[in-house]
Amino acid sequence: MAVSDNQGSGRRKPGMKEIPNLHQFSFSFGNLKILPADLEVLMGFSAGSSPDPFPGMIASAFLEAPSLFEIRAGYRKMTFPKFRKDTSQMEIGDYLFSLGSVIYSQIRESSEVAFFLATAGSGISERCHRLDREGEQVYSYVLDVLGSITAEKAVEKMMDELENEISLSGLHVSESFSPGYCSWDVAEQHKLFSFFPTNFCGITLSDSSLMKPVKSVSGIIGIGSDLNRKVHHCLICNDKTCMYGRIRREGIIKR
């Protein structure tokens, strides 16, 4: 079950200012319903066909997972975004986001947007570093992939919560999109983070736009009456250097 720390609901965190439309959730690992096949596919294998020693390592990873992850996610809804068709930009508050043509085309019909942050926590990266020092690089890789999947699944679960919130209004969400992909400059994370309190969900951002914990995700979701969450962003992303995107695109096309 998701534990909600929604602002104004009586679960406000100490020292956090009242911020409108801000929602924060905690999820257990089991709540995300991750399957061993999810790891196999992201590692480039067909579901159920990974060779030794991976099946045993994946099983061990799932046994460890509940104690390794501190999964948190949250979003802040913003109304009245202004879209600039000629430059594929979006204006919110005092900021202008250069989303790129791909992301712009997916959210330009939005009446609202939700900025979001999500993390799998720092425990998984610390565990992987220890394994690397001990010479267990293969198992470290398996856990690292599980950490990436966990962060992404936290976003999906958070989107379920967002959809529940807006469903009575007849609104829908787009797919989620993150800085660093589809020509959206990763440096614009600094603008995105400005909409959240410091250390929201336990995530910080470096001057070079790197998030800590490492297994964290940030981004934007469109909200509107004519949007569709079913378009997988890997199918429309134009980043040819992303290994995970290539693996997902090939897997989706094969299915």
Buried (B, 14 or more C-beta within 10 A) or exposed (E): EBEEBBBEEEEBEEEBEEBEBBBBBBBEBEBBEBEBBBBBBBBEBEEEEBEEEBBEBBEBBBEBBEEBBBBBBBBBBBEEBEBBEEEBBBEBEEEBBBBBEBBBBBBBBBBBBBBBBBBBBBBBBEBBEEBBEEEBEEBBBBBBBBBBBBBBBBBBBBBBBBBEBBEEEEBBBBBBBBBBBBBBBBEBBBBBBEBBBEEBBBBEBEEEBEBBBBBBBBBBBBBBEEBEBEEEBBEBBEBEEBEBBBBBBEBEEEE
